[in-house]
Amino acid sequence: MEGFAYLGLIYLLLHFCYLTGRYGCYGLEECNIGCTDTGCNNTTGVCTECSPGFSGNTCNTCKRGLFGTNCTKDCNIINCKGDCDKNNGKCVECKVGFHGNNCQQNCSSGCTKRVCSKTTGHCMDGCNDRKFGSDCSKSCDITNCIDNCNRITGHCTECKPGWFGKNCESKCPVRCEGDCDISTGHCMKCKLGWFGDTCESRCLENCKGECDQANGRCKDCKNGFFGDGCTDRCPVNCTDTCLRSGGRCDKCEPDTVGTHCNGTCGAGCVPMVGTSSGTCNRIGECTTCIEGKYGTLCNMFWWMCDIWW
């Protein structure tokens, strides 16, 4: 008898759970709020039927386009990619070209592919040509830029040859050989014969070719000149050139000797044909001595030999 009473009690509990929107072994679990009054399966909790606005086996989520506790509020999902958040109704993700809580704002037309952050509206894939700024809404002048401008500052990152400045708006100095510095306009190299930051100064007239771009010092002198500024003339008896430092002759005119070619051959040297001048090498040694003379300088007489011997 007691056994039948126990089974009867269990039956009443289960029947009570089913009728009152509960399920589980002892009816401790409530059916989801989305279930209709017909309740849910007393074992699995699957609803017999969902109330309006709810969906799913257990009626625990709102239908597409609805949100709120009772799924009675409409989402604004025109520009949403997918559904809205079921708690606050805001778009979880926007379609391309839109941003904002409900994707109600357009991404800037300057954004590449119109892709921007849902939260900030900042462009995600960079800016279109001639546009800069976080939302790529500002315009920059890239007439003389190579490629686009910097998307943060709007300044050119590289200029076409012959231009400089933030927007490459200024021409390089006319005496630059090639490009100039994008910030200062200083020439990278000067045309032949000029020096200075902007190649505004002429090299000294006796420079041979280039001079130092910073200080104008000649790199080499024209024939016949020496010194830092190539302002000193080589000694008169030098043949064409002399050393840059000190003026030492590279080669002497005939019949002259010495580092600066300011000496002559000795009187004992045999003279060159058609002259009265003798011939000798750079240090004064005679090529050939006249009769009666001997020695490297032809300054000794043969009769001295008899005395010595």
VOBA-1610 file (N, C-alpha, C; in pm, whole numbers, padded with zeros to 5 digits, always signed):
BEGIN
Met+00084-00121+00000Met+00000+00000+00000Met+00087+00125+00000Glu+00193+00120+00081Glu+00283+00236+00087Glu+00350+00261-00047Gly+00381+00155-00121Gly+00445+00169-00252Gly+00355+00242-00349Phe+00228+00207-00347Phe+00134+00275-00437Phe+00122+00422-00402Ala+00126+00451-00273Ala+00117+00592-00230Ala+00237+00672-00279Tyr+00356+00612-00276Tyr+00479+00680-00321Tyr+00473+00710-00469Leu+00429+00609-00547Leu+00417+00629-00691Leu+00314+00736-00723Gly+00210+00738-00645Gly+00107+00840-00667Gly+00161+00979-00642Leu+00247+00989-00540Leu+00305+01121-00507Leu+00396+01169-00621Ile+00475+01076-00673Ile+00564+01110-00785Ile+00482+01157-00904Tyr+00374+01087-00933Tyr+00289+01123-01047Tyr+00234+01263-01029Leu+00191+01291-00906Leu+00135+01425-00879Leu+00240+01534-00897Leu+00363+01506-00852Leu+00471+01605-00865Leu+00500+01634-01012Leu+00512+01526-01091Leu+00543+01545-01233Leu+00429+01616-01303His+00307+01578-01271His+00192+01642-01332His+00188+01789-01294Phe+00221+01818-01168Phe+00224+01957-01120Phe+00331+02037-01194Cys+00450+01976-01213Cys+00560+02043-01284Cys+00518+02077-01425Tyr+00458+01982-01492Tyr+00420+02002-01631Tyr+00319+02115-01643Leu+00226+02116-01549Leu+00121+02217-01556Leu+00171+02355-01516Thr+00277+02362-01436Thr+00322+02492-01385Thr+00449+02542-01452Gly+00488+02484-01565Gly+00604+02534-01639Gly+00736+02491-01582Arg+00744+02372-01526Arg+00869+02321-01472Arg+00902+02187-01536Tyr+01033+02150-01526Tyr+01074+02020-01580Tyr+01189+01969-01495Gly+01233+01846-01526Gly+01338+01782-01448Gly+01278+01676-01358Cys+01367+01601-01299Cys+01323+01487-01219Cys+01228+01528-01108Tyr+01259+01635-01042Tyr+01173+01681-00932Tyr+01111+01817-00961Gly+01115+01854-01088Gly+01051+01980-01125Gly+01123+02102-01071Leu+01255+02092-01058Leu+01331+02204-01003Leu+01373+02306-01109Glu+01368+02267-01237Glu+01409+02356-01345Glu+01287+02422-01408Glu+01297+02555-01431Glu+01186+02626-01494Glu+01197+02621-01645Cys+01085+02611-01712Cys+01084+02623-01858Cys+01124+02766-01893Asn+01189+02783-02009Asn+01230+02917-02051Asn+01109+03008-02065Ile+01136+03139-02045Ile+01028+03237-02048Ile+00959+03242-02183Gly+01031+03195-02285Gly+00973+03199-02419Gly+00874+03089-02448Cys+00864+02990-02359Cys+00767+02883-02380Cys+00625+02936-02356Thr+00529+02883-02429Thr+00389+02922-02404Thr+00340+02855-02277Asp+00218+02880-02241Asp+00160+02820-02120Asp+00149+02669-02128Thr+00165+02616-02249Thr+00157+02470-02261Thr+00279+02402-02201Gly+00384+02483-02165Gly+00499+02430-02095Gly+00603+02369-02185Cys+00689+02284-02122Cys+00798+02222-02196Cys+00811+02077-02156Asn+00891+02003-02230Asn+00912+01862-02203Asn+00970+01847-02062Asn+00907+01760-01983Asn+00949+01750-01842Asn+01085+01685-01823Thr+01144+01637-01931Thr+01277+01578-01922Thr+01384+01668-01985Thr+01358+01717-02107Thr+01459+01793-02182Thr+01443+01944-02172Gly+01328+01990-02136Gly+01304+02134-02130Gly+01267+02193-02264Val+01257+02112-02371Val+01217+02162-02503Val+01073+02208-02496Cys+01050+02332-02545Cys+00916+02390-02537Cys+00821+02322-02634Thr+00699+02310-02590Thr+00595+02258-02678Thr+00566+02360-02788Glu+00571+02487-02749Glu+00544+02595-02844Glu+00608+02723-02789Cys+00659+02810-02880Cys+00721+02936-02837Cys+00619+03049-02837Ser+00636+03139-02743Ser+00554+03260-02739Ser+00595+03350-02856Pro+00512+03445-02898Pro+00546+03537-03008Pro+00678+03610-02981Gly+00765+03614-03081Gly+00893+03685-03069Gly+01009+03596-03030Phe+00982+03476-02976Phe+01088+03385-02933Phe+01111+03277-03039Ser+01232+03216-03033Ser+01263+03106-03125Ser+01361+03011-03058Gly+01386+02897-03123Gly+01475+02797-03069Gly+01398+02685-03003Asn+01464+02569-02985Asn+01397+02454-02924Asn+01346+02485-02785Thr+01425+02561-02711Thr+01384+02593-02574Thr+01332+02737-02564Cys+01308+02797-02681Cys+01251+02933-02687Cys+01330+03032-02600Asn+01463+03023-02610Asn+01548+03106-02524Asn+01615+03222-02597Thr+01578+03244-02724Thr+01637+03357-02798Thr+01528+03427-02878Cys+01560+03553-02912Cys+01462+03631-02988Cys+01473+03600-03137Lys+01361+03616-03205Lys+01363+03602-03350Lys+01446+03715-03410Arg+01495+03695-03533Arg+01574+03797-03602Arg+01496+03929-03608Gly+01565+04037-03571Gly+01504+04169-03576Gly+01437+04212-03447Leu+01438+04124-03343Leu+01375+04157-03215Leu+01477+04146-03102Phe+01456+04222-02994Phe+01543+04210-02877Phe+01462+04248-02753Gly+01526+04232-02636Gly+01462+04264-02509Gly+01426+04139-02432Thr+01389+04157-02305Thr+01356+04044-02217Thr+01244+03959-02274Asn+01142+04025-02330Asn+01028+03952-02385Asn+01028+03950-02537Cys+01146+03991-02595Cys+01161+03990-02742Cys+01049+04068-02811Thr+01017+04183-02756Thr+00908+04263-02812Thr+00957+04391-02879Lys+01089+04420-02866Lys+01142+04545-02923Lys+01206+04517-03059Asp+01187+04612-03149Asp+01242+04596-03284Asp+01386+04648-03293Cys+01474+04566-03352Cys+01611+04611-03383Cys+01606+04697-03510Asn+01700+04790-03519Asn+01717+04864-03644Asn+01832+04799-03719Ile+01802+04701-03801Ile+01906+04617-03861Ile+01922+04640-04011Ile+01879+04756-04058Ile+01889+04782-04202Ile+02034+04770-04249Asn+02127+04829-04170Asn+02268+04826-04210Asn+02351+04730-04126Cys+02283+04647-04044Cys+02356+04548-03965Cys+02401+04433-04055Lys+02516+04379-04023Lys+02560+04256-04088Lys+02523+04144-03992Gly+02412+04076-04022Gly+02360+03979-03927Gly+02256+04043-03836Asp+02237+03988-03719Asp+02133+04034-03627Asp+02189+04136-03528Cys+02101+04186-03440Cys+02145+04280-03336Cys+02168+04205-03205Asp+02231+04272-03110Asp+02251+04216-02977Asp+02114+04201-02910Lys+02084+04081-02859Lys+01951+04052-02806Lys+01923+04122-02673Asn+02028+04176-02611Asn+02007+04246-02484Asn+01984+04396-02504Asn+02066+04459-02592Asn+02055+04605-02607Asn+02007+04651-02743Gly+01993+04561-02838Gly+01940+04597-02969Gly+02041+04659-03063Lys+02167+04675-03020Lys+02269+04736-03106Lys+02322+04632-03206Cys+02362+04682-03323Cys+02419+04592-03424Cys+02549+04532-03372Val+02567+04404-03390Val+02691+04338-03350Val+02801+04372-03451Glu+02766+04378-03577Glu+02861+04408-03684Glu+02787+04483-03795Cys+02858+04573-03861Cys+02795+04654-03967Cys+02827+04600-04106Lys+02738+04632-04199Lys+02768+04606-04339Lys+02882+04698-04382Val+02953+04661-04488Val+03062+04745-04540Val+03007+04883-04576Gly+03077+04987-04529Gly+03037+05123-04562Gly+02961+05193-04452Phe+02939+05124-04336Phe+02862+05185-04227Phe+02931+05164-04092His+02899+05254-03997His+02950+05239-03860His+02851+05304-03763Gly+02877+05285-03632Gly+02788+05337-03528Gly+02715+05225-03457Asn+02648+05256-03343Asn+02578+05154-03266Asn+02479+05076-03350Asn+02404+05147-03432Asn+02305+05083-03518Asn+02344+05092-03665Cys+02476+05114-03686Cys+02528+05119-03823Cys+02454+05223-03906Gln+02418+05333-03841Gln+02338+05435-03908Gln+02422+05542-03976Gln+02556+05537-03955Gln+02644+05638-04013Gln+02728+05579-04127Asn+02749+05661-04229Asn+02828+05617-04344Asn+02977+05629-04315Cys+03055+05531-04358Cys+03201+05545-04354Cys+03241+05653-04454Ser+03351+05721-04427Ser+03398+05827-04516Ser+03425+05772-04656Ser+03391+05853-04756Ser+03417+05812-04895Ser+03567+05805-04923Gly+03648+05865-04834Gly+03793+05860-04851Gly+03855+05729-04806Cys+03780+05646-04734Cys+03832+05517-04688Cys+03848+05422-04806Thr+03959+05352-04811Thr+03978+05250-04914Thr+03872+05142-04898Lys+03797+05116-05005Lys+03690+05015-05009Lys+03577+05047-04911Arg+03576+05171-04860Arg+03471+05217-04766Arg+03466+05131-04639Val+03582+05077-04598Val+03587+04994-04478Val+03633+05080-04361Cys+03552+05086-04252Cys+03590+05164-04135Cys+03551+05091-04007Ser+03605+05138-03894Ser+03577+05077-03764Ser+03433+05105-03723Lys+03364+05003-03676Lys+03225+05020-03630Lys+03216+05120-03516Thr+03317+05119-03430Thr+03314+05203-03310Thr+03355+05347-03338Thr+03469+05367-03408Thr+03524+05502-03424Thr+03499+05563-03561Gly+03474+05481-03660Gly+03459+05533-03796Gly+03592+05553-03866His+03703+05521-03798His+03835+05537-03859His+03854+05432-03970Cys+03918+05476-04077Cys+03939+05386-04191Cys+04032+05271-04153Met+03998+05151-04196Met+04074+05031-04158Met+04178+04991-04262Asp+04154+05021-04389Asp+04244+04976-04495Asp+04315+05091-04565Gly+04335+05202-04493Gly+04406+05315-04553Gly+04312+05409-04627Cys+04374+05511-04688Cys+04298+05616-04757Cys+04310+05603-04909Asn+04210+05656-04977Asn+04219+05670-05122Asn+04320+05779-05156Asp+04362+05785-05281Asp+04457+05887-05325Asp+04407+06027-05291Arg+04504+06113-05250Arg+04478+06253-05217Arg+04393+06271-05091Lys+04382+06168-05007Lys+04306+06179-04883Lys+04394+06143-04764Phe+04368+06207-04647Phe+04440+06173-04525Phe+04353+06205-04404Gly+04403+06168-04285Gly+04328+06184-04161Gly+04277+06049-04113Ser+04234+06041-03986Ser+04190+05913-03931Ser+04071+05857-04008Asp+03986+05948-04060Asp+03872+05901-04139Asp+03889+05935-04288Cys+04012+05972-04323Cys+04046+05998-04464Cys+03953+06099-04530Ser+03912+06200-04453Ser+03818+06300-04506Ser+03888+06427-04552Lys+04019+06440-04520Lys+04092+06561-04559Lys+04165+06537-04691Ser+04178+06644-04767Ser+04242+06633-04898Ser+04385+06685-04894Cys+04475+06621-04968Cys+04613+06667-04978Cys+04649+06685-05125Asp+04746+06773-05150Asp+04792+06800-05286Asp+04912+06712-05316Ile+04895+06617-05406Ile+05005+06525-05437Ile+05055+06543-05580Thr+05036+06665-05633Thr+05078+06691-05771Thr+05224+06653-05794Asn+05310+06692-05698Asn+05453+06666-05713Asn+05503+06556-05619Cys+05409+06484-05556Cys+05447+06371-05469Cys+05473+06248-05555Ile+05556+06160-05502Ile+05565+06025-05557Ile+05475+05938-05470Asp+05376+05875-05532Asp+05273+05799-05460Asp+05182+05892-05382Asn+05122+05841-05275Asn+05022+05917-05199Asn+05089+05999-05090Cys+05011+06082-05020Cys+05065+06157-04907Cys+05054+06072-04780Asn+05124+06113-04674Asn+05117+06045-04545Asn+04974+06053-04492Arg+04914+05940-04456Arg+04772+05940-04418Arg+04745+06007-04284Ile+04852+06030-04204Ile+04833+06099-04076Ile+04852+06249-04091Thr+04963+06291-04156Thr+04996+06434-04164Thr+04950+06500-04294Gly+04931+06422-04397Gly+04895+06479-04527Gly+05016+06525-04606His+05137+06512-04549His+05258+06557-04617His+05309+06448-04712Cys+05376+06491-04818Cys+05436+06396-04912Cys+05552+06324-04843Thr+05563+06196-04866Thr+05675+06120-04809Thr+05795+06121-04904Glu+05772+06148-05032Glu+05879+06154-05130Glu+05834+06244-05245Cys+05926+06327-05292Cys+05893+06422-05399Cys+05944+06373-05534Lys+05879+06420-05640Lys+05931+06397-05773Lys+06063+06472-05788Pro+06152+06427-05878Pro+06281+06495-05896Pro+06262+06645-05922Gly+06342+06725-05849Gly+06339+06869-05870Gly+06246+06945-05778Trp+06182+06876-05680Trp+06086+06942-05591Trp+06117+06909-05445Phe+06077+06999-05353Phe+06091+06974-05209Phe+05982+07048-05134Gly+05974+07022-05001Gly+05873+07084-04916Gly+05774+06981-04866Lys+05693+07018-04764Lys+05597+06924-04706Lys+05503+06867-04811Asn+05463+06952-04904Asn+05375+06908-05011Asn+05444+06912-05147Cys+05579+06911-05142Cys+05658+06914-05265Cys+05619+07033-05353Glu+05595+07146-05284Glu+05545+07264-05355Glu+05656+07357-05404Ser+05781+07332-05362Ser+05891+07422-05397Ser+05991+07354-05491Lys+06045+07434-05584Lys+06143+07380-05677Lys+06282+07378-05613Cys+06360+07276-05641Cys+06498+07271-05594Cys+06578+07384-05662Pro+06684+07435-05596Pro+06767+07538-05657Pro+06816+07495-05796Val+06828+07593-05886Val+06857+07562-06026Val+06995+07500-06047Arg+07089+07522-05952Arg+07224+07470-05972Arg+07246+07336-05903Cys+07137+07277-05849Cys+07148+07141-05795Cys+07170+07044-05911Glu+07255+06947-05888Glu+07273+06837-05984Glu+07187+06722-05935Gly+07063+06712-05986Gly+06973+06608-05937Gly+06884+06659-05825Asp+06859+06574-05725Asp+06762+06604-05619Asp+06817+06696-05512Cys+06723+06749-05431Cys+06760+06826-05312Cys+06688+06766-05192Asp+06729+06803-05070Asp+06669+06751-04947Asp+06521+06790-04940Ile+06433+06694-04911Ile+06289+06719-04913Ile+06247+06821-04808Ser+06323+06832-04698Ser+06287+06925-04590Ser+06350+07063-04607Thr+06481+07067-04637Thr+06554+07194-04638Thr+06573+07254-04778Gly+06565+07171-04880Gly+06593+07220-05015Gly+06740+07226-05047His+06827+07179-04954His+06971+07180-04980His+07004+07077-05088Cys+07094+07117-05178Cys+07130+07029-05290Cys+07210+06908-05242Met+07180+06792-05297Met+07258+06673-05269Met+07395+06683-05337Lys+07397+06747-05454Lys+07520+06766-05529Lys+07504+06890-05615Cys+07615+06961-05636Cys+07611+07084-05717Cys+07656+07056-05861Lys+07608+07141-05951Lys+07659+07137-06087Lys+07805+07181-06086Leu+07879+07140-06187Leu+08022+07168-06195Leu+08048+07319-06185Gly+08139+07356-06092Gly+08177+07496-06078Gly+08104+07572-05970Trp+08018+07502-05890Trp+07940+07570-05786Trp+07951+07496-05654Phe+07929+07568-05542Phe+07928+07505-05409Phe+07834+07581-05317Gly+07813+07524-05195Gly+07721+07582-05097Gly+07599+07495-05080Asp+07520+07519-04972Asp+07401+07438-04944Asp+07305+07436-05063Thr+07289+07552-05125Thr+07200+07560-05240Thr+07278+07588-05369Cys+07408+07560-05364Cys+07496+07577-05481Cys+07492+07720-05532Glu+07492+07814-05436Glu+07479+07955-05471Glu+07613+08023-05498Ser+07724+07957-05465Ser+07856+08021-05478Ser+07940+07953-05587Arg+08019+08036-05658Arg+08106+07983-05762Arg+08236+07929-05703Cys+08285+07820-05757Cys+08418+07773-05722Cys+08520+07876-05775Leu+08638+07881-05713Leu+08743+07973-05758Leu+08782+07943-05902Glu+08821+08047-05976Glu+08840+08034-06120Glu+08951+07939-06159Asn+09048+07917-06070Asn+09160+07829-06106Asn+09140+07685-06060Cys+09019+07654-06006Cys+08988+07515-05972Cys+08976+07435-06102Lys+09024+07314-06098Lys+09009+07225-06213Lys+08895+07128-06182Gly+08780+07151-06245Gly+08664+07066-06218Gly+08593+07108-06091Glu+08565+07011-06002Glu+08483+07035-05884Glu+08561+07104-05772Cys+08484+07168-05682Cys+08540+07214-05555Cys+08456+07153-05443Asp+08506+07156-05319Asp+08434+07099-05206Asp+08300+07170-05189Gln+08191+07091-05182Gln+08058+07152-05177Gln+08034+07232-05049Ala+08103+07195-04941Ala+08081+07264-04814Ala+08162+07393-04803Asn+08291+07390-04840Asn+08377+07507-04816Asn+08436+07569-04942Gly+08411+07511-05058Gly+08459+07569-05183Gly+08605+07541-05215Arg+08674+07461-05132Arg+08816+07433-05157Arg+08829+07350-05284Cys+08922+07392-05371Cys+08943+07321-05498Cys+08989+07177-05472Lys+08935+07083-05546Lys+08982+06945-05535Lys+09109+06924-05617Asp+09125+07004-05719Asp+09247+07000-05800Asp+09262+07136-05868Cys+09386+07173-05903Cys+09412+07304-05964Cys+09433+07290-06115Lys+09403+07399-06186Lys+09436+07404-06328Lys+09588+07406-06342Asn+09636+07366-06460Asn+09780+07368-06486Asn+09836+07508-06462Gly+09948+07511-06390Gly+10015+07639-06367Gly+09982+07704-06235Phe+09894+07640-06152Phe+09855+07700-06024Phe+09865+07598-05911Phe+09883+07648-05788Phe+09886+07562-05669Phe+09833+07640-05549Gly+09821+07568-05434Gly+09770+07628-05311Gly+09626+07586-05284Asp+09575+07611-05159Asp+09439+07571-05122Asp+09335+07627-05218Gly+09353+07753-05253Gly+09257+07815-05344Gly+09305+07821-05487Cys+09415+07751-05515Cys+09474+07751-05650Cys+09500+07894-05698Thr+09541+07980-05605Thr+09565+08122-05638Thr+09712+08152-05665Asp+09801+08058-05630Asp+09945+08080-05649Asp+09990+08018-05780Arg+10076+08092-05851Arg+10128+08040-05978Arg+10248+07949-05953Cys+10256+07844-06031Cys+10373+07756-06024Cys+10497+07836-06068Pro+10617+07799-06018Pro+10740+07867-06061Pro+10749+07872-06214Val+10810+07978-06263Val+10809+08007-06406Val+10871+07897-06491Asn+10969+07823-06437Asn+11036+07721-06516Asn+10976+07581-06502Cys+10861+07571-06430Cys+10790+07442-06424Cys+10731+07412-06561Thr+10730+07285-06598Thr+10661+07244-06720Thr+10517+07209-06684Asp+10426+07297-06708Asp+10281+07281-06688Asp+10237+07277-06541Thr+10274+07173-06466Thr+10214+07153-06334Thr+10317+07153-06222Cys+10265+07180-06100Cys+10347+07170-05978Cys+10260+07111-05869Leu+10323+07066-05761Leu+10248+07003-05653Leu+10155+07104-05586Arg+10036+07056-05551Arg+09934+07141-05490Arg+09986+07206-05361Ser+10060+07130-05282Ser+10114+07180-05156Ser+10262+07216-05174Gly+10295+07342-05164Gly+10434+07385-05171Gly+10481+07429-05307Gly+10413+07389-05414Gly+10449+07435-05548Gly+10568+07366-05611Arg+10610+07250-05560Arg+10724+07179-05620Arg+10690+07138-05762Cys+10779+07171-05857Cys+10754+07141-05998Cys+10755+06990-06023Asp+10663+06944-06106Asp+10664+06804-06148Asp+10779+06779-06246Lys+10805+06879-06330Lys+10910+06866-06431Lys+10961+07006-06464Cys+11091+07016-06492Cys+11151+07148-06522Cys+11170+07169-06671Glu+11171+07296-06709Glu+11209+07334-06845Glu+11358+07299-06865Pro+11400+07279-06990Pro+11543+07247-07015Pro+11637+07351-06954Asp+11751+07302-06904Asp+11857+07387-06850Asp+11822+07447-06714Thr+11717+07397-06649Thr+11684+07444-06514Thr+11679+07325-06421Val+11715+07349-06296Val+11720+07241-06198Val+11661+07289-06066Gly+11642+07191-05973Gly+11593+07222-05840Gly+11445+07190-05823Thr+11401+07183-05697Thr+11261+07149-05670Thr+11165+07249-05731His+11208+07374-05741His+11123+07476-05800His+11179+07526-05934Cys+11272+07448-05990Cys+11329+07478-06122Cys+11388+07620-06129Asn+11448+07661-06020Asn+11503+07797-06015Asn+11657+07799-06020Gly+11718+07683-06054Gly+11863+07677-06072Gly+11897+07645-06218Thr+12027+07652-06253Thr+12070+07622-06390Thr+12179+07517-06388Cys+12203+07457-06506Cys+12311+07359-06518Cys+12447+07429-06504Gly+12545+07355-06460Gly+12678+07413-06444Gly+12741+07451-06577Ala+12840+07542-06571Ala+12906+07589-06693Ala+12986+07479-06761Gly+13016+07371-06686Gly+13096+07264-06744Gly+13015+07164-06822Cys+12884+07176-06824Cys+12800+07083-06900Cys+12806+07118-07047Val+12801+07015-07133Val+12795+07039-07277Val+12662+07106-07308Pro+12664+07219-07379Pro+12539+07291-07407Pro+12451+07219-07507Met+12319+07252-07501Met+12226+07199-07600Met+12258+07259-07736Val+12221+07189-07839Val+12247+07237-07976Val+12174+07369-07998Gly+12246+07467-08048Gly+12186+07596-08082Gly+12174+07690-07965Thr+12224+07650-07842Thr+12219+07739-07726Thr+12355+07740-07658Ser+12364+07829-07564Ser+12487+07832-07484Ser+12466+07769-07348Ser+12345+07714-07325Ser+12313+07653-07196Ser+12347+07506-07196Gly+12399+07459-07083Gly+12433+07319-07072Gly+12311+07232-07044Thr+12329+07101-07053Thr+12221+07007-07023Thr+12257+06926-06901Cys+12161+06913-06810Cys+12182+06836-06687Cys+12049+06780-06640Asn+12057+06690-06540Asn+11932+06634-06486Asn+11874+06725-06378Arg+11766+06675-06315Arg+11689+06759-06222Arg+11772+06808-06103Ile+11871+06728-06061Ile+11951+06769-05945Ile+12081+06837-05986Gly+12095+06869-06116Gly+12210+06945-06163Gly+12325+06864-06216Glu+12311+06733-06227Glu+12418+06650-06281Glu+12420+06662-06433Cys+12542+06692-06489Cys+12556+06714-06633Cys+12535+06585-06711Thr+12475+06601-06827Thr+12463+06486-06916Thr+12600+06450-06974Thr+12671+06552-07023Thr+12808+06535-07076Thr+12890+06658-07039Cys+13018+06636-07005Cys+13105+06749-06968Cys+13178+06804-07091Ile+13207+06933-07087Ile+13290+06992-07193Ile+13433+06942-07177Glu+13510+06959-07281Glu+13648+06908-07280Glu+13728+06974-07167Gly+13798+06894-07095Gly+13880+06944-06986Gly+13812+06942-06851Lys+13681+06909-06849Lys+13607+06902-06722Lys+13558+06760-06697Tyr+13542+06730-06570Tyr+13484+06600-06536Tyr+13411+06612-06402Gly+13350+06501-06361Gly+13270+06500-06238Gly+13121+06510-06270Thr+13037+06474-06173Thr+12892+06475-06197Thr+12841+06613-06231Leu+12910+06715-06180Leu+12868+06852-06208Leu+12959+06919-06310Cys+13055+06841-06365Cys+13152+06892-06464Cys+13223+07017-06412Asn+13253+07014-06285Asn+13317+07132-06224Asn+13462+07102-06181Met+13514+06991-06230Met+13653+06955-06199Met+13735+06951-06328Phe+13865+06989-06320Phe+13954+06993-06437Phe+14039+06866-06442Trp+14077+06827-06566Trp+14156+06706-06581Trp+14295+06722-06519Trp+14350+06843-06518Trp+14485+06858-06463Trp+14491+06827-06314Met+14370+06833-06247Met+14367+06797-06105Met+14401+06650-06086Cys+14371+06573-06188Cys+14399+06429-06178Cys+14549+06405-06167Asp+14627+06485-06248Asp+14772+06469-06244Asp+14827+06501-06107Ile+14769+06604-06043Ile+14815+06642-05909Ile+14786+06530-05810Trp+14664+06473-05821Trp+14626+06367-05725Trp+14708+06241-05744Trp+14737+06216-05873Trp+14811+06092-05898Trp+14958+06111-05873
//
